[in-house]
C-alpha cells in the first residue's frame, strides 16, 4: 500500500495504481478523455494533468504510478493552466457544431470545456476536416469531431476482440478508420457510441431524434438474450427512443449487445394492439369481453387434461406464474416452456443454470464449450470469456462447428456427439487439461440439447463435469447457456409437464400460447382451439382462434431471470399500445371469466405468489453462488448419444427473436452482415 | 467504395500478392531476430521486403494493400495494425511511384550546403513540378525527406536505396540524365572523395614514419 496525499487528503491505495485512481479514491474528479477504466491506458489526451510535488512539470495522472509519500495537487494554478492549454489544443480542430451534434448535452468535451475552455478562440488558421468513415448500419461517424483519444480502437481490439479499427497516418493527418471500407463485425459495436467521449461515433438510428434532457429514463432489463444486461430505456411521449446499458459488474460490466440495444424499433411495428376472435373462419376485431367470452365458451366443460399451455422465450415471471396458476385451477398439468425442444432437466436448478456465474468466469482456469457460440448467443458474456482469455493461462476447448471466430483462440476438439462421448468417458486428451485445472468450467449451449438425443447430451456433459473436477463443494463449473431472457424464469417456476409427462402439445382440445413465437404452428393439429397471448403476432398468432394483445418487456413492471438464475426487475417505461395490457393482468381477467378467479389483484400479490412458488424471487438482484455437493447427474445415461454434429441455434444474430424480426434496424444489419455476395447479386 | 483519398481504395490495386523465393529467404532471416510470439515486431523490415519485391517484379517500389494483408497473415497480426504502420512511415509508398525515387534531403546541414539547388536540378532535369509529384514519363518521383544521416557529405540525394553525395546543380542534372539513359552511376560522393574523408585528400597523418 502507498500513502498518497491528494489536495491535503491522505489516502492509502495499493501499489501500482495510477495517480488518477488515487485521486478518485480521495474523491477528486479528474477530467479525462482517453482514460477508461475498462480499457488499457493510452495517455494521449493529456487532460488528466495534475501537479506532483517536486515534479518539474505537470504529469498525466492516468499513466503515472503512485509512490509512497507522493503529494498530488489537482486544483493548483499550474494544473488549471495546463488543462486550459490542453483544452485549447483539443478545440483547435474540433468543430463548433454542438447545436447539431447528437452528443450535445451528454458530451465529455462539452462538459469539460465549460470548466477549462476559453470563451473565445485564438486560432485563426484553417481547421482540418476529416472524411467520415463507414462503420456499418449502426454507427454514424462524423470524424471531424474526433479528438483521437483511441478509446474506440482499444475497445475494438481489447473488449470486442475485433481489431478492425486503427489510427492511420500521423500528426495532423492522423485518422481513426477501418482503412478498408467495411462494417465492423462485432455484436458489441453499439458500445463504441457510449465510450466515444465526443460526437464522432454516434448512433445511426438515433441520429437527430432527441436531446438527452427531453428523455424519461427507466431502469430495465434486456431480455433479448439470456445475459440479463441491465439497461436504461430512454423514452419521450410514450415512445422508446433508445436503450443504453447500466453498469452492473456482476452481469454486464458496462457493455451491451447490439440486438438488445438497437432492435427497439421492432416494439413499434407489427404489434397486436387489440383482441381478435375467429368468427366464420376469419379473425375479426373484438372487445376484451368478447375475447374472454369466446374463451370461456370453448373451455367450459373441457376436462383439464384436454387443455394445454405453452410459454415462449420472452415472457416475464409474473405472467408465467399467473398462467400456471390458471392452468392448475383448470385442472391441467400440460405445461411446456421448452418450445425449442431442448431436453432440459428441471429436477435440480443447477442442471439448467449458469452456475459458475458470469463474474465467476474470471476465476476459472480452463473452459470447455459444447455446442454453443457464445459470441452470438450472449455477446456480453462472451466479452467476459475474452477478458479471462486475454489474461492468459486459460485453455479453451470447443466442441461444435469448426473455424468459428469466438474473438479468442480456442482448441477445436470436434464437431459433435462423438467428441462429447470421448470427453465423457475420459478418453479425450482435453480431459487432462480439465483435470489439471483448479477451477475448470464448461459451457453447454441450450441449442445442443434441442435434438432428439438432447437428454443424452445433457447427461454426457454432466458426466464430463463430474469426472474432471468441475464440481466441487466450493466451485460449480457446470453451466447451461440459455438464449433468451424469459427461458430460465419459466424453468424456475416449473412450467413443465410432470416427470414422465408428454412433452408434445398434441391430443389437446385447447391450447394457450403465451408469447410462443419461435413455435412452429404446423405442430398444432387442426381442430385445436388456440389462444394466443403476446405482443407480436407471428405464425402462432395467425393460427389462433382468439388473440389477446400483451405487453413487451419495456411496457411492464416485470421480473426476469437470467441464465445464471439471477432475478432482476424491469420497470414500465412506456404503456402498451392500444388495448394491449400487461400479461398477468390479462390472465387475471380471463380467470374471472373462466370462473377460476386468481387470488391476486395487484403486482405485490403476484410477486408474493412468485416468492411462494420459488424463494429466489423474494430476492431480486441478489444471486447466491453455490458449489456443487451432489455430483449425481440428470436421469438417464448418455448411451443414446448420437455422433451427429452440433448445430448452432442462432444462425441470424440480428433477427433471432420476435422483436428484432420486426425491427427495421436489425433487418438492415442482417442485409449488411449476412451473405453480402448474395445481396450484391440480388441488387 | 470509399470517397476517402487517404485510404488505398481509390488506387487501382493488384488482387494478388505472394512472396517470391528471395523475399521468403529475407523474411526468414528477419523474423528470426525476434523472440517466438513477437514476430509482429518484424513488420517494418518485412514491409521493406514487400517494397523491394515489387520493385524487382514490376519496376516500381510500392506496397499494395493486398500485400499488407499478406504481411499481416504472415506475422499473425490484424491487418489494421499493418495499415497503421505502413501509413505512419512515409518510406512506404502506398501508391505506385516512378521508376526512380528521388529523395532530396532538406534537413539543415543539406539545406545549408545547397539542397535547394539539388531540388531545382531535380525539377528541371527530371521534369517534375514539385515534391510528391511524378514526372510525365513515369520515370521519376520526387520526395523531400528528413535527415539521411550523411551530413558530412551534404547535400545528399537518395535514389531508391543509393546515396549520391556532395551534389550541386550540375552534378545532379548529370546524375539524372545518366539515370534516364539507363545507367546507374556509382553511388557515393560525386566529387570523388573517399567515404567522408576530407575533400582533396588526407590532411593529417600524411607523413607516415618509416616511409
Contacts between the chains, C-beta under 8 A, distances in Angstrom:
chain1	res1	chain2	res2	distance
A	131	B	2	7.9
A	131	B	3	6.3
A	131	B	4	4.3
A	131	B	5	8.0
A	131	B	6	7.4
A	133	B	2	7.9
A	133	B	4	7.2
A	134	B	2	7.1
A	157	B	78	7.4
A	163	B	78	3.6
A	163	B	80	5.9
A	163	B	81	6.8
A	164	B	78	7.3
A	164	B	80	5.8
A	165	B	80	6.6
A	166	B	80	3.9
A	166	B	81	6.6
A	166	B	83	6.2
A	166	B	84	4.5
A	167	B	84	6.1
A	168	B	6	7.1
A	168	B	7	7.8
A	168	B	83	5.7
A	168	B	84	5.7
A	168	B	87	4.0
A	168	B	88	7.5
A	169	B	6	6.4
A	169	B	87	4.8
A	169	B	88	6.8
A	170	B	87	7.7
A	170	B	88	5.0
A	173	B	6	7.0
A	175	B	6	6.3
A	177	B	4	7.5
A	177	B	6	7.9
A	177	B	7	6.7
A	178	B	80	7.0
A	179	B	7	5.6
A	179	B	8	7.4
A	179	B	79	7.8
A	179	B	80	6.0
A	179	B	83	4.3
A	179	B	87	7.8
A	180	B	7	7.3
A	180	B	8	8.0
A	180	B	9	7.1
A	180	B	65	7.2
A	180	B	79	7.5
A	180	B	83	8.0
A	181	B	1	6.3
A	181	B	2	4.5
A	181	B	7	7.3
A	181	B	9	6.2
